[in-house]
Amino acid sequence: MIMLNPSEKEQFSILIVDDESKNIQLLGNILRNEGYSFEFATNGEGALNWLESQLFHLILLDLMMPVMDGYEVCSRIKKKPQTSKIPVIFLSAKTDMDSIVRGFEMGAVDYVSKPFNQYELLARVETHLQLYLERTRLQRASAQLEQQNQLLQTTKEKAEAANKAKSVFLANMSHELRTPLNAILGFSQMMSYDQDLTSKQKERLQIINRSGEYLLGVINDILDLSKIEAGKIVLNTSVFDLFGLLNDLELMLGQAASKKDLQLSFHREPDVPQSVHSDQGKLRQILVNLIGNAVKFTEKGHVTLNIKSPSATSLLFEIEDTGPGIDDVDRIFEAFVQSETGKREKEGTGLGLPISQRFVQLLGGEIEVETEIGKGSIFRFQIKIKPLVVSNMPTGQAIRRVIGLKPNEPAGAPPVYRILIVDDNWESRQILHELLTPLGFEIQDAENGKECVDIYRKWHTDLPDLIFMDLRMPVMNGAEATSEIRRITGKAHSPVIIGLTASAFDEQKDELLSAGCNDFLGKPFKSTEIFRMIQEHLDLNYIYEDDSVLSEKDQEQKNHSFFTETLENIPQEWKIKMKNAIENANYHQMLSLAEEIRTQDNLLVDQLIKRIQNFEYDYILELL
């Protein structure tokens, strides 16, 4: 043990308790010569009085004293919290084992026999003072550590609260931004199908759609970065067609390259597998960001993607361009940082590369950059994969416009499919209405979960085949409504429920699935996603715009049969009024009469109004 230095000894105060003055004088001289300060008492009562008024670091206590012996004094010292920690050394001529053991039982830390040896006494005093000093230091360090732990815990709780508040804010902002975007992108897409649009109108619609898609990309980038910071980004691996993904990207990015007269080419080595097991979504976003940047900043020359397979469990991607090069390459992977070239373009958020780097790291790699000012850049990264042997895997298919449902397919299909749309946002409901009604679906809607459950209870035997259920709604949210529907009829007999969410967080998607949803869609959704999901869950087949399944004659015959059969259920009085309106060429009355029977057959009214607007009066009179 390290010996005490003079300055440390001066800090200590020792109490000598002995009924013999010569012993007090001897002990005092020994302690004074060593630099210790001390006080003394000639009996137990005096010792206890000293302890009431002054702090001592060690007590040298005689065992045999009149009135109150050392055992009693030690016992009282140890019973008081303010003095219980002071070390006590017994001094006694009694050397029998019982006396020594009793002294330790009273709380003493040591026992020195009289007559004592000066050096032995000093060694024991210094040892226990050193122990006292170390214990005090440990207690102080422990108190500081406890204080730091409390501070860290408080900081952690504040950080968690801030992170939770941030997540709630992002979830709310995601909902508030994606919901109107759903309407913008949805209606602009449906309007683009109108054959009567002028070229100028089509161009303006394309601008609206591109701007909406760009805004959606910015929102997604910010939310992705937030999820990365919160540690909520995870891999969603699956088996997918790599060749199909590359074909889609080449087709999509090739349009931007061709507008700038750039040569965009994809090259893959023969040993690159077609089907792989990885996260398709993240790989797609990485390639879109890197190739998109290359096309954006390259004014002439080429952009080339090379794909290699260094091993059976890895893929290497290289994106090479003949652009201006990157001046501050060391900072391009920092969030919100843009190169000088990016600043000149005045586009982007500075988030694409940081997000891509994090995604590549999740996939087991790292993005490396080679660049030369005025000549171009190469972005290179490698990811881990699980190769699979799958032959004749279909590649990406061109998007085809759905215009109807194939009749009587599959066998045993209902005469009409019923769909319930549940969303508190009118625009979101209206998009689905306008998308699905022309195809022949019977649509009903609800503004919240409670209204949905009430409609479901009243629908009796004619239950909906499918429900589109928004998650965030007043009164009763989508998860609660889904659980209630499953409780009412049991999952085996319940309709297909597809959850809709404008949130970017997986927790809300998990909430929908846990409540009993069969699937979910994120907002803003594309019409192709809606059609794919309906087809997948209802096992029906579509008629596409480019199909030869129905010729114009067949389609007209089908429409004629539909009108004939449906109008049989309409009251004769209404038919007479409609005939009179047509014969009098009263356009507004025709439309008003059509709306009167909307509650009886929504699809019939839509088709009838279309015929009225096209002035097909003779056709309608023939049907009546």
N, C-alpha and C positions, 0 to 999 in steps of 0.2 A: 504493500500500500504506500502511496506517495506521502511523505512526511509533510506536516503543516509548516508553512513559512511564518516568519514573525508577524507579518501584517494580518494573516489569517488568525493567529493565536490571539491578537489584540481584540478580535471581534467577539471572542467567547467570554462568557461570564460564568464562573463556577461557584456553587454554594457548598461551603464546608459545614457539616453538622456533627458536633462532638461535644460531650460534656466536660472534657478535660482540655484546659487552656494550652497545655504544652503540646498536645497533639495538633491543636488549631494553629499554634505558632509554627510548628514544624512543617505542616502541610502548606501554610501560607508562604513561608520562605521558599519552599520548593517550587510552588506555582508561580511566585513573583519572579524568581530567577529565570523561569522559562518564558516569561512575557505574558502570562495569563492574568486577567483581572478576576477578583474573587470577593465574596462576602462570607460571613460566618454566623452561625447560630449555636448556642450552647445547649439547646434542648429542642424537642420536637415542635412545641408550640411556636417557638421563635422561628423555626424553619418554615412553618406553614404561613406565618405572618409575612416573611420575606417573599414568599411565592405569590402572595396576594398583590404585591406592589411592584414586583420586578420580574423580568424574564431571565431565566437562567438556562444554560445549555448543557450543564452537567451537575449532578449532585453527588458529593462524597459523603456518605451517611454512615455514622457509627451505629453499630447494632445494639450495644448494651448501654442504655441511658435510663435515668430515673423518670418516673411519671409516665412517659410515653417512649417505648423502645423503638428501635429502627424499623422493626416489622410493621408496627402500627403507623409510623410516619409514612413509610413507603406505600402502604395500603391506601392511606388517605390521598397521597399524591396521585396515585394511579386511578383513583375514582373520579377525579375532577378532569373534565375534558380539556381545560386550558393547560393542565400540567401533566397529563397522562403520557405525553410523548417524550418527556424529559428523561434521558438515561440516568439510572441510579446505580452507583457502585457502592456495595457494602464494604465497610472496614470493620474487622472484628478479630479478636483473639480466639474466638471459637472456631475451631477447624474441623469439628465433627461433621460427618456427611449430612446428618439430619438438619443441622443449622444452615449449611450451605444450600441444600435443596429447598428448604423453607424460604430462604432469601430469594431464590429464583422464582418460587411460586408467588411471592408477593409482588413480583414485577421487576426485580433487579436485573441488570444486564451483565453484571460481573461481581466478583467476590474477591477481595484482597485481604489476606491474613496479616494481623499484627504480630510482631513488629514487621513492617513492610520494608521492602527494598525500594529505594528511591527511583532507580531506573525502571524497575518493573512497574511501579505505580505510574510513572510518567508515560511509559509505553502504553499501558492500558487506558490512561486518560486520553492520550493522543489518538489511540485507535478508535475509541468510542466517539470522540469529537469529530474525527474524520468520517466515521459512519454517519454521525448526525448531520454533518455538512453534506455528504453525498445524498442522504435521504431528503434533506431540504431541497437540494438541487433537483432531485428526481421529482419531488412533489411539485416544485415550481414548473419544471418542464412538463409534467403531466397536466398541470393546470393550464399551461399555455397550449398544450396539444389539444386538450378538451375544448378550450376556447376556439382554437383553429378549426377543430372538427365541427363545433357548433356554427362557426362562421361559414365553413364549407357547406354544411347541411342547409343553412339558410340561403346561401348562394345557389345551391343546387335546386332548392325548392322554388326560388325566384326564377331560375333559368327554366325549370320544368313548367312553371306557371306561364312564363313568357312564351315558351315553345308551344304550350297548349293553346294560348291565346292566338299565337301566330297561325297555328294549324286551323283553329276555328275561323280566323279572319280569312285565310286562304280558301278554306272550304266555302265560306260565304261568298267571297269574291269570285271563286270558280263558278258557283251557281249563278251569281248575278251576271257574270259576263257570258257564260256559255249559253244560258237560256235565250237571251235575245239573238245571239249568234246562231242558235238553232233555227230561229225564225228567218233570219237574213239568208243563211245558206240554203235552208229548205225551200223557201218560196222562190229564191232566184233560180234554183235548180229546176223546180217545176215549171216556172215561167219559160225557161229555155226550151222546153218541149213544144211550146206553142209554134205551130207551123206558119202562123200569120205575122210573125215578128219581122220587122224590117232589119236589114243588116246593121243599121245604126243602133237599133234597140238591142240586138244580140250583142253588139260590141259593148254597150253599156252594162248589160247583164253580166258579161264576162268580167268587166272591171269590178262590179259589185262582188262577184264570187271570189275573184282573186284577192281583193282587199279583205274580205271576210276570212279567207283561208290564211292570209298573212297574219291578221290579228289573232286568229286561233293559234297559229304557230308561236307567236310572241307569248300568249297566255300559257301555252304548254311549256315553253322554255322556262318561264319564271316559276311555274309550279314544279317542274322537274328539278330545278335547282334547289327549291325549298325542300323537296322530298329528299334530295341528296344530303342537304345540310342536316335534316332531321333523322337521317339514317333509315328512311322508309323505302328506299329503292331496293327492290329485290329482283332476282332473275325469274322470268317466266318461260321456262324452257319447254320446247315441244319439237316434234319432228316436222320439218318443212322442206319444201322444194327450193333449194338454193338457186337453181337455174331459172325457175319461174320468178323468184324475187329479183334476180339480176335483169331479166327481160323486162319486168315491170318498171324498174328504175331507169333502164336505158330508154324505154319509150317515154317515160314521164320527163326525165331530165334532157332528153334529146330535143324536145321542142324549144326549150330555152337556149340550148346550144346552137340550133339551126338558125334562130333569129339573129344571132351574132356571127353567123358564118363560121362557127367553130366546129372542128371535127371531134365528136365525142365517140370514143370506142371503148368497148369492154373486151378484154382478152382473158381467157382462163386456160390454164394448162390442162392437158388430157387427164391427169390423175386427180383433178379436183372432183370430189364426190357431188352427185346431184342432190341427194337427200342427206340432211345432217340433223343432229340434235343440238339445238342451241336456243338462244332467245332471239327469235326472228324480229320482233318489234324493235328491240334495241339495236340490232345489227342494221336494220333498215334505216333507223334514225341517224346512226353514225354515218352511213354511206350517203344519205341525203344531205347531211350537213357538210361533209367533206367535199363531195362531188359538186354540190350546189355552190359552195364557196368558190371552188375552182372555176366553174362556169361564170359565176358572177364577176370575178376579178380578172378574168382572162379576156383580153380584147381581140387577140388574133392568135392563130396557131391551133393547138389541140389540147384536149383533156382526155387522159387515158386512165382506165382502171385495169390493173393487172391482178389476177387472183392466182395464187400458187398454193400448193399443199406440201409444206415441208415435211410433214409426217402424217400418219393416219389419224392423229388426234389434234391437228391444228390447221388453220388456214391463215395465209398471209395476204393482206390487201395493200396495194400501192396505188395511190392516186397522184398522177403526174400531170403538171400543167405548164404552159408556156406563158404564165402571167408575169406580173411585175416583180415577184419575189416579196419577201416579208422583212421589214427593217428591224422590228423589235420582237424577234421570234421568242425571246426568253419569257415574254409576258402574255403570249397569246392564249395560254390556258388559264389565265386568271379571269374570274367572273367580271363582266361588264367592261373588260379592257378590249379595245379595238386597235388594230394596227393603223398606221398612217393611211394606208390604202383604203381600209374600211371606213375611216373617218371621211376621206374624200368622197367615197360613194354615198355617204350619209344614209346607210341602210343597216338594219340589224340591231341587235341588243348587246352583242358581245357575250352571248351565253352559249352559242352553238358549240364552240370548241371545248369550253370547260365541261359541258354536259357530255359531249362525245368522249372526252378523255376519261371521265368517270365511268361511263358505260363500258368502254374498252377495258378498263381495269376490272370491272365486275366480270367481264368475259375472259379474264385471265391474261390480259396483255397491257401494252402501253403504246400510245401514239408517239412516233418519232418524226422529226421534221428535218428535211434538208432543203435549203433555200439559197438562191443566189439572185441578188438584186439585178433586175433587168432581164433575167433568163427564165425564172420560174421556180417552182417548188415541188417537192415530193413529200406527201404524207404517207407514212407507213405504219401499219399495226398488225398484230398477230393475235388471234383468239383461239381458245381451246374448243374443240367440238367432239361430239360422239358420232362417228360415221355409221351409216346404216346402208344395207344392201336392199334397195327397193328399185325394181325395174319398171319402166314405162310410167313413171310418175308424171301426172299431168302438169303442164306448165301453166303460167298465168293466162287467164281468158279475158278477152275484151269485154268491156261492160256493155250489156244489152238492156234496152229499155223494156220494162214489163208493161204490157197493155191490157192483160186480162188473165182469167183463170181458165185452165182447160176443163171442160165440163166432164163430170163423172170420173174424175181422176183424183185420187186413186179410187178403186172400186169400193163402193159403200160410203163414199164421201157424202156429207150432208148437202141438201139442195142449196143452202147458203151458209157461209161461215159467219159467225157472230163475233165481233171484236168490241171489247169495252176499253175505252181510253180514259185513264185517270190521271189528271194533271191540273194543278191550280192555275197554270199559265194558259190563257186562251189561245195564244199564238201557237204554242206547242201542240195543243189538241187540234187546232185547225189544220196544221201541216199534215198530221196523220189522217184527218178526215179527207182532205183533198187528195192525198196520195192513195188512199185505200178504197174510198167510195166508188170511183170510176171503174175499179176492177171487179165490183160485184159483192164486196163485203158489206154486211149489215153492221153499221157502226152506232154505238151509243157511248156517251161520255159522262164523266163525273168530275167535280172540281176538287174533291178531297177524299181521303180514305173512308170516312164515315158514309158519305154519299155513295161511294162505291159499294160498300158492304150492304147498304139499304137496297140499292138496285139489284145486287146479287141475290138478296133474299126474295125480292119480288119477281125475279125472272123465272122462278119455279123450274119447270122441266126444260124450258128453252134457255139453258145456261150458256154463257159465252164460251166459245172455243178457245179464246185467247184474251188475255188482259195485258195491256201496256200500263205499267204501274210506276208513276213517278215516286221518288223517295221522299223528297222534302215538300210537305204540304201542311197547311193549317188543319186544325181540328183533330185529324188522325193522319199520321204519316204513312208512307207506302209499306214500310216493314210491318207496322201494326195491322194495317188492313190485310196484308198478305197472310199474316199469322191467323187472323180472324176467319178469313175465307177457308184456309186449310183446316181450321178447327170445325167449321160448320159442316163441311162435306167430306173431310178426310182427303189426304193427298192423292189417293188412288183415283178418286172420282172428281177431283178439282180440275179446273181449266189450266191451260198453260199460262203461267204468269211471267212476263218479261219485265224486269226492273229497269227503270230509266233514271239515270243520275247525271247531274251536271258537275259532280264532284270528281276531282282527279285523284282522290285518296282511296286506296284499296280497302280501308276499313269500312267505308260506306258500301262498297260493292259486296264485301263479306257480310255486312249487315243484311243486305237484300237476300243473298243466297241462304243465309242462316234462317231467315224468316220463312223461307219456302219458295222463293222465286226459282224458276227453272233456268233462267239465264238473265243477263243484263246488257244494256247498251248505254254507252256514254253519250252525253250531249256535247256538241251538236252531232247528230247522227246523219248518215247519208241514206238516201232512198235504197241503195243497193244493200245496205246492212239490214234495213227493215225487211226487205223482201227475202233476203237470205235467211233471216231468223224465223220468219213466218213459215217459209218453206221447210226449214229444218224441223220445226216443232209440230207442224200440222201435216207434214208429209203430202203437200199438194204440189201441183205442177202449174207453171205459168205459160201464158202465150206471150211471145216476144214480138217486138215490132218487125224484126226481120224473119219471123217464122213463116213457113209456107203451110202451116197446119190448117189455117183457115184462109181460104181465098176471100176476096171481097164479096163474092156472091154468097159464100157460106156464112160470112159474118152478117150480111144483111138479112139472110134467112133466120139466123139465130136471134138477131135483134127483133125481127118481125114476130117471131114466136114468143119472145119475152113480152112484147107489148100486148099481144093478143091475149096471152094467158093472164097477165097481170090486170089488164083492164076489165076482165070478166068480173072481178071482185069490187069494182068501183060502182057506186049507185047510178042508176039510169038518169036520175034528176041532174046529177053533175055532168053526165055526158051530153045531155040536151043543152045545158048552159054553155058548155065548151063549143058545141056545134054552132050555136047562135053567135058566140064571140068571134069565131073564125069567119063565119059568113058575113059578119058586119065589119071584119078586119079590125076588131078592137084589140090591139096588141096588148095593152096594159091589163085588160080584163082576162086575156088568155093567161098571162103570167100570174095574176092573182088567183085564178081558178086552179092553176097547177099547184101553187103553194098551199091551197086548202087541203089537199090530200097528202101532204108530206108526211103526216103522222102515220098514214096507212102504208106508204111505200116510198122511202127516201130515194132509192135508186130510180124508180119509175119517174119521179118528179124531175130528177136531174136530167134524165134522158129526154123527157118531154120538153123541158125548157130549152135544151139544146136544139131540138127540132123546131120549136117556135122561133128561136133566134135565127135559125137558118131559113126561115120562111117556108118550111115544108108542110104547108097547110093541107094540101091535097092528101098527103100521106097520113096525117093525123085524122082527117075526116074519114078516110078509108078504114082506119082502125076503129073509129067510133061507130 
